[in-house]
């Protein structure tokens, strides 16, 4: 029997659970629409955080809280990445501990699903362990090594303009629901604004600093399993400066990532052969260069040399952080020399219109509004001292000399 209550336009009968009496209801509730709105707000929040000039640790902590509101998780870890070698350069964790040796071994040495570098290169940007193993988590080497102390895992790699800047992992405890495909897609949709936050943190840390500082080289020796055998006093000082939680040589993600890359010689499907080197930002505002090498003897021992990063090593980071192409870098250098558009066109063998197009793109990427601001903001602060060192640097670096000493 039909209800005697007339149905108004856009309204429908709704039964009361308590009395069974029908009442007028509003438009049909759409949980999907509300979910999409929450995701849009989260994306906007993270994009705003990325523009506020935060250091990467603060950005990661705030972004983690934002992600948690749309993707519940119990534990998390975040890592900045050297965009040139895709090695970790730091670590921040919440509600978990993670050995640097374990993390590096499972990311850079053994075969496994959903490696961060694979997610970055493949274009997926995010993936769940349950999805990659079709529900059989024990197919994952890192899950087996955890001994069942964690449940499902969701990983995200943060990429903007084709450059991989950071990564994060989110874990749920055993017994908790697995990550849904919708949650994987949400994290993938957040990849660009999260990458932008890490990229801008690199720019913040590239600010000029006083050049008068300790330039002692440090040495860390590791066995074939990545266990630290010995650490020089200079290395201990530099490791304390690394932005990592927890810290120390044994837990250092940077040290272990470089050493793992040495043991992984030959590359892998996820990461072709890349140098065993990473540039890491320190708590005091310095940049360090860490370089790994295999020691002679055939026993699998490795050495990681730590030194203040030479200026030419940071110059390429500047280019990547601003997203400048080689041609755009050349135009920027010519701007600093005071050349006119026509003179730059002659020097580059292009038309003046092409130079203007390059300048427009450079202004958009750097936020400069004029040539004078471009020179003051970028070139004088970064390029002059760094590219001067490129022209004058000796053929052999201090790192090479230290490697030879370690081998001896």
Secondary structure by P-SEA (a helix, b strand, c coil): ccccccccccbbbbbbccccbbbbbcccccaaaaaaaaaaaaaaaaaaaaaccccaaaaaaaaaaaaaaccccccbbbbbbccccccccccccccccccaaaaaaacccccccccaaaaaaaccccccccccccccccccaaaaaacccccbbbbbbbbcccccccbbbbbbccccccccaaaaaaaaaaaaaaaaaaaaaaaaaaccccccccbbbbbbbbccccccccccaaaaaaaaacccccccccccaaaaaaaaaaaaccccccccccccbbbbbccccbbbbbbbbbbccccbbbbbbbcccccccaaaaaaaaacccaaaaaaaaaaaacccaaaaaaaacccaaaaaaaaaaaaaacccccaaaaaaaccccccaaaaaaaaccccccaaaaaaaaaac
